[in-house]
Amino acid sequence: MNTNSNSYTIIYASILVVIVAFLLAFVNSSLRDKQSKNIELDTKKQILSALNVKNVADAEAEYNKYVKADMLMQADGSLTENDGAFATAYEKEAKEQGRLHVFVCDVNGETKYVFPVYGAGLWGAIWGYVALDSDKDTVYGVYFSHASETPGLGAEITSDHFQGQFPGKKTMDGAEVALTVVKNGKVSDTTHQVDGISGGTITSTGVAAMLKDCLSAYTEFLTKNEEE
């Protein structure tokens, strides 16, 4: 074959494209399980952070130590155990399948409940977890993260300073979710409100909306008398 011909060049390029595509598909397939596991471990670390268990070396072991059950809330507020795989996309599960996860945990002999929350900040997605005491009202801890908020401004939702305001706050006011974030320096209800981020008003508003929208979906559980 004439190696200087156009047909040779086209055939040669086509073969290279097929080989490269095959190699990329093989590598992607080989790494998929590892990538999925890493996402799962990162999700478990985030849940642990809401329980104030941070900087863990073995996320799997610590998760199994503190999280006793991954439950799903039913329409009447009761919980049934999740019989599916460990989830990492809670917004998708809630919106597409109506599956609302509640993680039942034990911290030093005390029951805690962890709820996934998700919403939108100024530039993209924000998400996190809220841990409540056994009274299903008092905040034990929170964890928030983001996709693309501004460093030093909206991104401060990840800071200990911001998240540290939540423990001890009350979630409910009667049958309504009252836990919220208000404009920096404008807290008037110290029972339910925390200070927003100075210069990060839109992201702070996003966190407030996220808490209201996501936790309201759990109202039947949060207000359910366990003796019923």
N, C-alpha and C positions, 0 to 999 in steps of 0.2 A: 504493500500500500504506500502511496506517495504521502510521506509525512508532512509535506508542505501544502497539501491540498486542503480545501475548506471542509470537505467531508471528514477527513481525518481529525481535524481540529474539533469539529462538532461531536464526533463519536467519542473522542478522548475526553472532552469536557463533560459529556453526558455520563460517562462511566465514573468520572471523579465525583460528580454530583450525587450519583446513586450510592457510591461507597461512603462518602461523607454523611449523607442522610442516614444510611444504615448505622454507621458508627454513633451518630448523635442519638438516634432512637435507642440503640443498645445501652449507651451510657445513661440516658434519661431513665430507661427502665430499670437499670441496675441500681440507680441512686434513689428511685422513688420511695422505696420502703424506708430507707435511711432518712430521707427528707421528711416523710410523714411522721416518723418516730421523733425527730427533732422538734417538729411543730407540736406534737403531743406533749413532749417534756417541757417545752416553753410554756404551753398552756397550763400545765400543772404547777410550774413555778409561779405563774401569775396568780393562780388560785391560792397557793401557799402565801404569797405576799399579802393578800387580803386578810389572811389569818395572822399576819405579823411574823411569819416564818420566812426569813429572807436569806439570801446568799448561801443557799444550800448546795452542797457538793453532789448529793445524790437525790435528784428531784423525785425519782420513782419511789425510793424508799421513804422519803419524807412525806410524800403524797399518801402513800399507803398507811403511814403512821397516823396521820391526822384526818384524812378524808375516809369516812367509814362507808359512805354510800353515795352513788350518783343516782338521784331520784328524778322523776318527772311529775309535775303537778297536774292533777286531774281537774275537771271542770268544777267539782265541788270543793276544791282546796286540799283534797287528800293527796298523798304521795304514793307512787308506785315505783319500784326499782327499774332503772333503765336497763333493758335487756339487750340493747344494741351496743355497737362499738363506742369507744370513748369519742366524744364529739369535740371539735375545735371551732366550728362555725355556728355559734349559737344564734346569731341573728337570722341566718338562713333557715336553721331548724325551726325557730319560732314562727317565722313568717310563712314558710312553705309547708311545714308539717304540723304546726301548732304544738311543738314540743318545748316545754318550759322546764329547764333543768334547775334542780335545787341540790346542792352538795351538802350532805349532812356530815358534820365534822365533830371531832372530839379534841378539845384543847385543854390539857390538864384536868380531865374529868368533866369538863363543861361542854354542853352541846352548843355548836355554832352552825349557822346556816349561811351558805354562800350562794349568791345570785349573780349570773352574768348580766352585764349591762352593755349597751352599744348605742352609738348615735353619730352625730356629725359635728365637727368643730368648724373652724374658719376655712381651712384648706382641704380637709379630708376627714376620713373616719376617725372616731375616737371610740374607745371601749374600756372595759374594766370589770371588776368584781366587787361586790359589796358583801361583807360578812356581818351578820347580826347575831346577837346573843340569843339564848334560848327563849327569851320573851318575844322574839320575832319583831322587835321594835328598836332596841338599843344597838347602835352601830358599834361593832367590835373593831373593824378595820376596813380599809378600802385599797384598791389598786386601780390606777388609771393609766392608760397609754394612748398613743396617737400614731397616725401615719405620717403627717406632714405639717404639724403646727409650728409656728415661728419660735425658734430658740430664744429663750429669755422672756418670752411673752406667753402665748398659748401653750407652748411645750412645758410650761411650769406645772401643768396638771400632773406630771410625773414626779414632782418634787416631794420630798418628805414634809416640807413646810406646808404645802397645800393639802396633801393627803392626811397630814397629822391633825388637821382641824376636825376630822369626821368622828373619830372614836368618842363615844359617849353621847353623840347626838341621837335624837329620836327620829324614827322614820315616819311614823304615822301620826295623824291628828284625827282621831276617830277612825273613819273608814277611808280616809284620803291620805295619799302619800304627801307628806309635808317636807321631807328632807330635801334641801335645795341649796343652791349657790346664788348669792346676791352680789350686786356690784360692790367692789372693794370699798370697805369702810361704811357700808350701809346695813350691816346686820342689826335687825331690830328684835328678832326672835332667836335668842341664843339657844333655845331648845332644838330648833330644826334647821337653822341657817348657818352657813359658813361663808367667809369672805371669798369673793372672787379674786381673780388675778389682775393686778394693776396693769393696764395696757393690754389685757387679754380678755376684754369684755365678751366678744363673740364666742370664744372658746368656753369661757365660764358659763355663758348662757346655754351653750351646747351641752355642757355637763349637767346643768340643771334640768334641761329637757330630757336628757338621757335617763337620769334618775327617775324623773316623774313618769316617763313613758314606760320604761322597762319594769320598774318596781310595781307600777299600777297593775301590770298584767298578773302579778302575784297576790293581788288583794284578797282573793278567796282564801289563800293559805295564810297570809299575814294576819288576817282577822279571825281565822278559824279557831274556835275553842277546842283544844285537844281532847276535852272530855265529851265532845259531841259524838 
